[in-house]
């Protein structure tokens, strides 16, 4: 058995060792790290709400009204009024009967998927699905099948084969609306048709679509007019919402079942009610006219650097060493852009991951686009919308 020292040495040799580097400033479009001021193109704060004065005020008000913590799990005595109000508002926004909130998006997946499927069932995943979906599928004990990224022909073959052999099994198809490391979209309308044809369930992870896509910012399902045809609309409160937490929206029966079976919900202390109070304020802002203006500003920043419709822009470097060197060079030029490596992305596809926000000044985006690295390599085609 290898010792921790040997494992760390191997990670370092492969260019895969990560370390925690704290910011010396609050999160925002302009940050300080290691004594340097940098334009922050690394965060998922797509609308700039993490430092929005109304959201900061809502957090403070929430603490003053409801305290610093919930002090118990939701089913004991940890459910406070803000939790209920937020869940009702999410359900209304998502056009579902009910919603349930969790401590994080990862916890949402780990709670939902094993509660929905088990050993006699199947989970079908897009190959580029987020780790939370993969880990939850493994935890469920269901048989896992993978289809190549956005390959609808392969998805249908899998559904056909499973239904022929297991007509009574539950089949859960899980995918992302906006893929977190490539920024492209799933072909949602085609997936919905296949799921309905084969009597399967659909879990759509809107983590990077929530707040970003749709007329009121409710994601790809809203943009495509398909909210009522997605079984589970899942997402986070930690990206465009500017806070932390996760949610799932579905029918009342499914939410009632998850309340009784989702272990990451049942056995966790409830998220602070102040966060739920602030998340409700953020949700209202996202759906307001100001939210529309923020999405328009975000799109203007995206158009300055790419033809994508989403704020996630990958620049493929290939090797870990090249990605790390490019990230360091950009930091030297005044830009914080992370190097993303295996296992977050497949081996040989290490990349820079640029995240744009409505809070970025257009001049900063233009300056990033003109750096030698981006000018010479260009934005990866995978950042462009395919759906």
FENRANOR-V471794 format. One record per residue. N is the residue number from 1. RES is the residue in one letter. NEAR is the number of other ideal C-beta (glycine too) atoms within 12 Angstrom. Layout:
# FENRANOR-V471794
n: [N & N]
res: [RES & RES]
near: [NEAR & NEAR]
This chain:
# FENRANOR-V471794
n: [1 & 2 & 3 & 4 & 5 & 6 & 7 & 8 & 9 & 10 & 11 & 12 & 13 & 14 & 15 & 16 & 17 & 18 & 19 & 20 & 21 & 22 & 23 & 24 & 25 & 26 & 27 & 28 & 29 & 30 & 31 & 32 & 33 & 34 & 35 & 36 & 37 & 38 & 39 & 40 & 41 & 42 & 43 & 44 & 45 & 46 & 47 & 48 & 49 & 50 & 51 & 52 & 53 & 54 & 55 & 56 & 57 & 58 & 59 & 60 & 61 & 62 & 63 & 64 & 65 & 66 & 67 & 68 & 69 & 70 & 71 & 72 & 73 & 74 & 75 & 76 & 77 & 78 & 79 & 80 & 81 & 82 & 83 & 84 & 85 & 86 & 87 & 88 & 89 & 90 & 91 & 92 & 93 & 94 & 95 & 96 & 97 & 98 & 99 & 100 & 101 & 102 & 103 & 104 & 105 & 106 & 107 & 108 & 109 & 110 & 111 & 112 & 113 & 114 & 115 & 116 & 117 & 118 & 119 & 120 & 121 & 122 & 123 & 124 & 125 & 126 & 127 & 128 & 129 & 130 & 131 & 132 & 133 & 134 & 135 & 136 & 137 & 138 & 139 & 140 & 141 & 142 & 143 & 144 & 145 & 146 & 147 & 148 & 149 & 150 & 151 & 152 & 153 & 154 & 155 & 156 & 157 & 158 & 159 & 160 & 161 & 162 & 163 & 164 & 165 & 166 & 167 & 168 & 169 & 170 & 171 & 172 & 173 & 174 & 175 & 176 & 177 & 178 & 179 & 180 & 181 & 182 & 183 & 184 & 185 & 186 & 187 & 188 & 189 & 190 & 191 & 192 & 193 & 194 & 195 & 196 & 197 & 198 & 199 & 200 & 201 & 202 & 203 & 204 & 205 & 206 & 207 & 208 & 209 & 210 & 211 & 212 & 213 & 214 & 215 & 216 & 217 & 218 & 219 & 220 & 221 & 222 & 223 & 224 & 225 & 226 & 227 & 228 & 229 & 230 & 231 & 232 & 233 & 234 & 235 & 236 & 237 & 238 & 239 & 240 & 241 & 242 & 243 & 244 & 245 & 246 & 247 & 248 & 249 & 250 & 251 & 252 & 253 & 254 & 255 & 256 & 257 & 258 & 259 & 260 & 261 & 262 & 263 & 264 & 265 & 266 & 267 & 268 & 269 & 270 & 271 & 272 & 273 & 274 & 275 & 276 & 277 & 278 & 279 & 280 & 281 & 282 & 283 & 284 & 285 & 286 & 287 & 288 & 289 & 290 & 291 & 292 & 293 & 294 & 295 & 296 & 297 & 298 & 299 & 300 & 301 & 302 & 303 & 304 & 305 & 306 & 307 & 308 & 309 & 310 & 311 & 312 & 313 & 314 & 315 & 316 & 317 & 318 & 319 & 320 & 321 & 322 & 323 & 324 & 325 & 326 & 327 & 328 & 329 & 330 & 331 & 332 & 333 & 334 & 335 & 336 & 337 & 338 & 339 & 340 & 341 & 342 & 343 & 344 & 345 & 346 & 347 & 348 & 349 & 350 & 351 & 352 & 353 & 354 & 355 & 356 & 357 & 358 & 359 & 360 & 361 & 362 & 363 & 364 & 365 & 366 & 367 & 368 & 369 & 370 & 371 & 372 & 373 & 374 & 375 & 376 & 377 & 378 & 379 & 380 & 381 & 382 & 383 & 384 & 385 & 386 & 387]
res: [X & X & X & X & X & X & X & X & X & X & X & X & X & X & X & X & X & X & X & X & X & X & X & X & X & X & X & X & X & X & X & X & X & X & X & X & X & X & X & X & X & X & X & X & X & X & X & X & X & X & X & X & X & X & X & X & X & X & X & X & X & X & X & X & X & X & X & X & X & X & X & X & X & X & X & X & X & X & X & X & X & X & X & X & X & X & X & X & X & X & X & X & X & X & X & X & X & X & X & X & X & X & X & X & X & X & X & X & X & X & X & X & X & X & X & X & X & X & X & X & X & X & X & X & X & X & X & X & X & X & X & X & X & X & X & X & X & X & X & X & X & X & X & X & X & X & X & X & X & X & X & X & X & X & X & X & X & X & X & X & X & X & X & X & X & X & X & X & X & X & X & X & X & X & X & X & X & X & X & X & X & X & X & X & X & X & X & X & X & X & X & X & X & X & X & X & X & X & X & X & X & X & X & X & X & X & X & X & X & X & X & X & X & X & X & X & X & X & X & X & X & X & X & X & X & X & X & X & X & X & X & X & X & X & X & X & X & X & X & X & X & X & X & X & X & X & X & X & X & X & X & X & X & X & X & X & X & X & X & X & X & X & X & X & X & X & X & X & X & X & X & X & X & X & X & X & X & X & X & X & X & X & X & X & X & X & X & X & X & X & X & X & X & X & X & X & X & X & X & X & X & X & X & X & X & X & X & X & X & X & X & X & X & X & X & X & X & X & X & X & X & X & X & X & X & X & X & X & X & X & X & X & X & X & X & X & X & X & X & X & X & X & X & X & X & X & X & X & X & X & X & X & X & X & X & X & X & X & X & X & X & X & X & X & X & X & X & X & X & X & X & X & X & X & X & X & X & X & X & X & X & X & X & X & X & X & X]
near: [5 & 10 & 9 & 10 & 10 & 12 & 15 & 16 & 14 & 15 & 20 & 16 & 13 & 20 & 23 & 26 & 17 & 19 & 10 & 7 & 18 & 12 & 21 & 15 & 19 & 18 & 30 & 29 & 36 & 28 & 30 & 20 & 24 & 17 & 12 & 22 & 20 & 33 & 37 & 39 & 43 & 34 & 36 & 41 & 39 & 44 & 45 & 42 & 45 & 34 & 27 & 33 & 16 & 27 & 36 & 24 & 19 & 33 & 33 & 19 & 20 & 34 & 21 & 15 & 19 & 31 & 19 & 16 & 20 & 30 & 18 & 21 & 24 & 32 & 22 & 14 & 14 & 28 & 27 & 28 & 18 & 35 & 39 & 23 & 26 & 43 & 41 & 26 & 33 & 46 & 29 & 22 & 37 & 41 & 25 & 34 & 22 & 29 & 44 & 49 & 55 & 47 & 37 & 28 & 38 & 29 & 37 & 47 & 47 & 36 & 41 & 49 & 47 & 31 & 38 & 39 & 36 & 20 & 16 & 17 & 28 & 36 & 42 & 45 & 41 & 40 & 27 & 33 & 40 & 40 & 24 & 33 & 40 & 28 & 24 & 41 & 36 & 21 & 28 & 34 & 19 & 31 & 26 & 31 & 31 & 24 & 31 & 19 & 27 & 28 & 24 & 29 & 15 & 21 & 37 & 24 & 19 & 32 & 33 & 21 & 21 & 33 & 23 & 13 & 16 & 24 & 15 & 12 & 27 & 32 & 40 & 42 & 50 & 48 & 50 & 48 & 50 & 46 & 38 & 36 & 41 & 41 & 44 & 35 & 40 & 49 & 30 & 39 & 24 & 25 & 40 & 31 & 21 & 34 & 35 & 21 & 19 & 30 & 20 & 37 & 35 & 45 & 49 & 52 & 47 & 52 & 46 & 42 & 48 & 52 & 50 & 48 & 42 & 34 & 22 & 29 & 41 & 42 & 47 & 41 & 45 & 34 & 29 & 29 & 18 & 33 & 36 & 20 & 24 & 43 & 38 & 46 & 46 & 55 & 54 & 44 & 46 & 35 & 41 & 49 & 50 & 43 & 44 & 31 & 45 & 46 & 53 & 50 & 44 & 38 & 24 & 18 & 15 & 33 & 34 & 17 & 22 & 40 & 29 & 17 & 24 & 40 & 25 & 35 & 39 & 27 & 20 & 27 & 23 & 37 & 43 & 32 & 38 & 35 & 40 & 45 & 37 & 39 & 46 & 40 & 36 & 48 & 45 & 28 & 35 & 47 & 31 & 23 & 15 & 25 & 37 & 22 & 18 & 35 & 40 & 19 & 27 & 39 & 28 & 22 & 37 & 36 & 22 & 28 & 37 & 33 & 21 & 36 & 30 & 50 & 46 & 48 & 44 & 41 & 43 & 31 & 35 & 26 & 21 & 30 & 18 & 24 & 34 & 28 & 20 & 36 & 34 & 23 & 24 & 36 & 31 & 18 & 25 & 23 & 41 & 37 & 39 & 35 & 39 & 35 & 33 & 23 & 19 & 26 & 33 & 20 & 15 & 15 & 29 & 34 & 38 & 43 & 40 & 50 & 47 & 50 & 44 & 38 & 33 & 38 & 22 & 24 & 15 & 31 & 35 & 21 & 23 & 39 & 34 & 19 & 30 & 17 & 31 & 32 & 16 & 14 & 25 & 24 & 33 & 30 & 19 & 31 & 35 & 23 & 28 & 24 & 30]
